């Protein structure tokens, strides 16, 4: 009886601890965009709750990627719709083939000089893996990876990443630079847009939320 009682105590302790851990993880990932404070490229603290009521596009960026020219389309979209309550938040990351090696100043200078980027840009962060910023853990929890589309570019990306970077292809995390998350005016993450999809291709989705 003593052994049985001890076993029950151990099992209860295990499942209680597991439940607490799961609740903590759920609590972490249940936060909204507005819960976070980030550092801008200029080093200023930015409370993201200032974007309440806006349609927000969150994108992880890089300066030396084949997709870097998407900055042009993103900036054009921002200028076109910013007066209607639309904003883009750019988060540089060096996690994908080390394609964002520069300092904050170098990133800011590059974006301004080459693409005239005027939407908010932030300091480099990790967007996938154990050390991913909590913001990105929340985003990928809300909208996990469901695969690339069947377009030519989508299948090309699938082949490239699954063969060259199988560890990146696995799981629900960010697959490459210029993954986008579209968030409505109420803070709900409504769409995940994979890197191969250009800004011009999802403009109608943005307009529907404005």
Order of alpha helices (4+ residues) and beta strands (2+ residues): alpha-beta-beta-beta-alpha-beta-alpha-beta-alpha-alpha-alpha-beta-beta-alpha
